[in-house]
Amino acid sequence: MTDTATRQQWMAVLARATRDEIDALLQQTGPLPTHELLKAPETGTVMVEGRAGGAGRRFNLGEATVTRCVVRLDSGAMGFSYALGRDGRKARLAAITDALLQGEIETGPLRRSVFALAQKQQAARELASRKAAATKVDFFTLVRGG
């Protein structure tokens, strides 16, 4: 059985991954497993909230398009996914991956591949952060006289 925090981590990795990245993960396990679509990929919108300065009061920033999907494997494992955008195939593949990961031991090849993808995503975030920090401008006020 998988603990909640571990599952939240791989769900976050799958949500940030591209369809091609998820497809590559599943290709390593062989053909797609037989599954039933409990909730076929469907697209809708969610309200996105923001915070001024990251810590201020919340405000409605706008709406984002998301696609969700729920599948059940022949083993009985259910997989869920939410993906930004309208890519129904990505949502379906992510749900299948979620279901497979629930039944896999912690040292299984699919989990190792998802962990490697998480490291790749973290490295990309750090690079983007360093690039943004390099362009930061600090403004200050100079007081003349006294």
N, C-alpha and C positions, 0 to 999 in steps of 0.2 A: 504494500500500500504506500502511496505517496503522500508526504505531508503537504499541507496547504502552501507553505512558503516556497517550496521547491516547484510546485505546479504553477504558482503565480510567476515565478522567474521564467519558466520555459514558455508560458503563455505570452509574457512580455516580449521575449525574444521572437516568437512566431509573429506577433503583431507588428514588430518593426521590420521583419524580414521581407524580402521581395518574393514574389511568386516563384521565380526561378531558383532562389535559395531554398525555399521549402521543397520544391520539386526535386532538387538535387539531394536533399536529406532523405526523401522518400525513395529515390532511385537506389540508394545504398541498401535498402531493406528488400529490394526485389519488386515484383509487380504490386500494384495497389491492392490492399486487402479488400475482400468482399465486405461491403458495408451497406447500411440502409440509411437513407436520408430522412431523419426525423423532422428536420426543418430545413428545407432546401435553401440555398443561399438567397437571402432577400436583403434589399438595400433600403435604408432609411436614413434619418438624420438624428443627430444628438446635439444638445447644447454644449458648447465648450465654454468653460469658465476660465477667467484669468485673475491674477492678483497684481496690483500695482507694486512694483519692486519685488515681487515674489513673496512678500509677507503682508501686504496691505489687505484691505477688504476685497472680497470676491466680487466680480462683476461678470455679466454675460458678454463674452467676447464675440460669439456668433455661432453658427451651426456648422457641423462637419458631417459629411456623408460617410456612413459605415455600412458594411455588409456583414451579416452574421450567418452562421450555419451550425447545425447540430447533426451528428452522425452516430450510428451504433454499429460497431463491428460484430462479426459473427460470434466473437468471444463474449459479447455482452457489454464490453467497455464503451462508454459514451464519450464522444469528443465534442468540444465546443470551440467556437472561434468568433472573434470580432475583428474586422480588418478595416482600416481607413480606406475609403474609396468605394468603387463599384465592381471590384474584381471578385466575382463569385467563385471562380476557380481557386483563387488564393484562399478564400475563406473555407472552401471545402477541403483543400489540401491541409490547411492548418488544423481543421477539426479532426481529420484522420490522424495527423501527427500527434495531436493531443491524446487521442484515444490509444494510440500505440504506445506512447510514452508512459501512460498510466499502468500498463501491464508489463513494462520492461523493468528489469532490475537496474539498480543505480549505476552499475558499471557497464551497462549495455552499449552497443555501438551507436544506437540512435541518440541516446543521452549524451554520449561523448561528442557526437557531431553537433548537437544543439549547444553544448557547452563551448565548443570551438567557435560556433557562430556568434555566441554571446560575447566572447573575447574580441572577435573581429568588430562587432558593433561598438563595443566599449572603446576600442582603439580609434575608430572613426569619430566617435563623440569627442574624445580627448584631442584629436587633431583639429577638429572644428573649433573647439574651445580655445586651443592655443592660437589658431589663426585669428579668432575674434579678439583675443586678448592683445595680440600684436598691433591691432588697429585702434586700441582704446586711447581716448584722448581725455586727459584730466584738465578741467578748467578750474582756475582759481581767480580770486579777486585781489588786485593789488591796491592797497590804500596808500594814497600820497598825503604827505603832510601830517599834521597831527592834531 
